Amino acid sequence: MKTLSLLDATTFTSPNPVSLVCSLTPSGGTNLATISWWTCLSLKPQVIGFASMKTSYTGELVRAGKQVVLTIPGQALARQVMQCGCSTGRETDKASEFAIELKKLPDCDIAIPVHTVVAIQCTLKEFVDVGDHYFYICDVKQVYADDTETPLFAWQGYSRIAPAREA
Ligand SMILES: Cc1cc2nc3c(=O)[nH]c(=O)nc-3n(C[C@H](O)[C@H](O)[C@H](O)COP(=O)(O)O)c2cc1C
């Protein structure tokens, strides 16, 4: 076997998961960040985790507000998933700039994309310094799903966004 970087290895593990992590901005809007490094961590209690670069606006918002909704984007959002992963909410109102239509969840301040397959509403439990990223460990409050939507994945590492069956 040949040696390679962890990042290069993700070309072999494609399709990789992809999510849009939704956080609450100071004006009550939603910031959306493309995050592939998320995982379930526990079922009893229900806990998930995701890694976000230390410099990300998402991290700043989640550390401040302690709430977050991790969503799995539907097929209609393929272009926007890449756009949300190549821009920061510090400079861009991504929902408005990339024409992402949002909807409300019950008992949740953070609006999420209309075309969402699964939404995991969470509160921040703790975050861990893991190097150039923080790992956010989150208690799951509620999970929602829409089985009419087709989930997206990241292909060729993280360079292409497409459903599993079409790539
Ligand atoms: C397909 C894809 C997957 C990504 N996965 C991650 C990830 O798991 N963690 C991370 O910190 N950034 C990831 N990014 C990069 C962030 O989305 C990017 O840094 C974004 O600008 C962060 O936005 P924010 O500053 O508004 O939070 C990914 C980008 C793409 C295109």
The ligand as a Gaussian input file, in Angstrom:
#p B3LYP/6-31G(d) Opt

LIG

0 1
 C      -17.782000      19.544000       0.346000
 C      -17.212000      20.394000       1.463000
 C      -17.072000      19.863000       2.742000
 C      -16.554000      20.637000       3.797000
 N      -16.422000      20.081000       5.048000
 C      -15.905000      20.816000       6.057000
 C      -15.765000      20.256000       7.372000
 O      -16.099000      19.110000       7.628000
 N      -15.242000      21.060000       8.338000
 C      -14.854000      22.348000       8.109000
 O      -14.361000      23.032000       9.028000
 N      -15.001000      22.905000       6.867000
 C      -15.525000      22.174000       5.856000
 N      -15.681000      22.741000       4.621000
 C      -15.288000      24.159000       4.434000
 C      -16.297000      25.135000       5.095000
 O      -17.600000      24.920000       4.606000
 C      -15.823000      26.575000       4.794000
 O      -14.649000      26.827000       5.535000
 C      -16.860000      27.657000       5.044000
 O      -16.335000      28.857000       4.522000
 C      -17.210000      27.885000       6.501000
 O      -18.208000      28.870000       6.542000
 P      -18.479000      29.815000       7.798000
 O      -17.239000      30.662000       8.006000
 O      -19.674000      30.643000       7.374000
 O      -18.742000      28.939000       8.971000
 C      -16.185000      21.987000       3.564000
 C      -16.343000      22.538000       2.258000
 C      -16.853000      21.743000       1.227000
 C      -17.022000      22.343000      -0.140000

